[in-house]
Amino acid sequence: MLYRNQYSMKFADEVTSNKFPKRTPALTDDDPMPFGKYGPKGENRLMKDVPAAYLAYLWVEKCDNTLVYNYIWNSFDAINQDLPEDKKILR
């Protein structure tokens, strides 16, 4: 079975094995959150300190900030580990 994404075609077993390439440009754990209630006008947290539930919310709502979106993509497994089973997000 083939899966088509915007970059290439992959076999389904490759897609489910969590071999997703890292995306750039992206924020790192030590960069400040650029907006929102955890950004400069709010609590001014580093990305690694932003709650997983908030990052999951941004993912579901299709965050339009490329740096944050790619950070979530690159940190997907770590974010999902911090979420309850019924709140897990999908790529």
C-alpha positions in Angstrom: 0.0 0.0 0.0 1.3 3.4 -0.9 1.0 6.7 1.0 1.4 9.9 -0.9 2.6 13.0 0.9 3.7 16.3 -0.4 7.3 15.2 -0.8 7.2 11.6 -2.1 5.5 8.3 -2.1 6.3 5.9 0.7 5.2 2.4 1.6 2.7 2.3 4.5 5.2 0.4 6.7 7.6 3.4 6.4 4.9 5.8 7.3 3.9 3.9 10.5 7.5 3.4 11.6 7.9 7.1 12.7 10.6 7.8 10.1 9.5 11.3 9.4 12.2 13.7 8.3 12.9 16.7 10.4 11.6 20.0 9.0 13.4 23.3 8.8 13.3 26.1 9.7 12.1 25.2 13.2 12.5 26.5 16.7 14.5 24.5 19.2 13.8 23.6 22.8 15.8 26.6 24.0 14.0 29.2 21.8 11.3 31.4 23.4 7.7 30.8 22.4 7.0 33.6 19.8 3.3 34.3 20.5 0.3 33.4 22.6 -0.3 33.0 26.3 3.2 31.4 26.7 4.9 34.0 24.4 6.4 37.4 25.1 3.2 39.1 26.1 2.3 36.2 28.5 4.4 33.9 30.5 7.4 34.2 28.2 8.4 30.5 28.3 11.0 28.5 26.3 9.5 26.0 23.9 10.6 23.1 26.1 8.4 24.6 28.9 5.3 25.1 26.9 2.7 22.5 27.9 2.2 19.6 25.5 -1.6 20.2 25.6 -1.1 23.8 24.2 1.2 22.5 21.5 -1.3 19.8 20.6 -4.0 22.5 20.4 -1.8 24.5 18.0 -1.2 21.4 15.9 -5.0 20.6 15.6 -5.8 24.2 14.8 -3.1 24.2 12.0 -0.8 26.8 13.5 0.2 29.2 10.7 3.6 30.0 12.3 6.0 27.9 10.3 8.7 27.8 13.0 6.3 26.6 15.7 4.5 24.2 13.3 7.9 22.6 12.4 8.9 22.5 16.1 5.8 20.5 16.8 6.4 18.2 13.9 10.0 17.6 15.0 9.0 17.1 18.6 5.9 15.0 17.8 6.8 11.9 19.8 7.9 13.8 22.9 4.7 15.9 22.9 2.5 12.8 22.5 4.2 11.1 25.5 3.1 14.0 27.7 -0.5 13.8 26.6 -3.2 11.5 28.0 -4.2 8.6 25.8 -7.4 10.1 24.6 -5.7 13.4 23.7 -2.9 12.0 21.4 -2.4 13.9 18.1 -1.8 12.4 14.7 0.4 13.6 11.9 
